[in-house]
Amino acid sequence: MKIARLLGAAATAVMATGALAATAVPASGQDLLNPDIVPAMQRDLGLTHDQALTRLKNEDVANRVTESLTAALGDAFGGATYNAATGKAHVTTTNAGLVAKIREAGAEAEVVRFSARQLNSTVDRLNAADKAAPAAITGWGVDDATNRVTLDVLQGQRAAADAFLVKSGVDKSAVTIRETASAPTTYANIRGGDAYYIGGSARCSVGFATTTGFVTAGHCGALTGGGSLTGSNGAALGSWITYRFPGVDYAAVRTNSSWTPVAQMNNGTAVRGSSNAATGTSVCKAGSTTGWTCGTIGAKNQSVRYSEGTVNGMTATNVHSAAGDSGGGFIAGNYAQGVLSGGNTSVTYFYPIAGALSGTGTTLKTS
């Protein structure tokens, strides 16, 4: 019997004879990394082989510390980033009395003006004013590195950004205006190639395998009318469970009996679970056009204004991507981060995996 294995990204079909072999899960997270990830990090982040491995280990520890402190600091939590120079989490707080607690947990500490709750509230107010935003404004979101909300506007249009801030009624001191060269676009592609196809023409990429199929980008379904699905080998793939876009950008597919979801990326990297890695953490993505590319996680809770509508709650990265990569999975170490939505020449956005799974009612396939 021929079995097509559905991998965690780029919808690669692997034909095998007989039953699927059981795979032992190594005790070390590093043992679950496919060798392709390290060369990609070396190429895209300018690291040596040993530096890439050390960074992955340090980031794993830093993200665990960040998760613990996020809960412990409560409303006084300001945000968190990964400091590549020291290999530690950098956690901010609005309460100077909590600095010692942060350092005791193994993180660097800094006192800042705004709490994460305040910054996210500012984003919520901008989201509420979205329809009043001029076309020159391309998005906004929280930047933990600066403890501000960044508002992106096309070059030469700063006055439009100032006027929008006044109209929205937000505290302008909490916002930094940033000029950008181009507007973001979604990365669905109407041409042939690898990965999975919608209606025989549109191409997107699988994000992560679930227990019933996979999650991907919502615009892959919404912008194509939810057409029929085929895999990279031309075989029928399954059916849409749901797709949502804009506002959010996620979808889920239920695969048919010819496909078996596997807790791996398409280069063999095991998916152990999901997390919300800190800003500055290295992250890699798998897409059917550009393959494996790596970079770092940037600002979070980003509202991105596509021509088709605004998507809220996304995360920015400097990872390279292109048309056809839409839906591809972002992974930090062995932990799923999100599915690729779109971007421009300098930034690529992903929709967080937690929201994609809860929104589609699916469960991540893990090893």
Protein Blocks (a to p, Z undefined) as FASTA:
>chain_A
ZZddddfehhiacddedjdddddddfblklmpcfklmmmmmmmnopafklmmmmmmmmmm
mmmmmmmmmmmnmmmlnbdcddfknopacdddfbfklmmmmmmnopacdddfbdfklmmm
mmmmmmmmmmmpcfklgbdcddfknopacddddehilmmmmmmmmmnopafklpccdddf
bdcddfbdcdedehjdehhlaccddfbdcfklcaddfklmmmnoopacddfkopafbdcf
bdcdehiacddddddfkbccddbdfeopacfbdcdddehiacddddfklopaddddddeh
iacddfkbccehiacdfbdcdehjgoiacdehjacfbdcfbdcfkbccdddfklmmmmno
pacddZZ
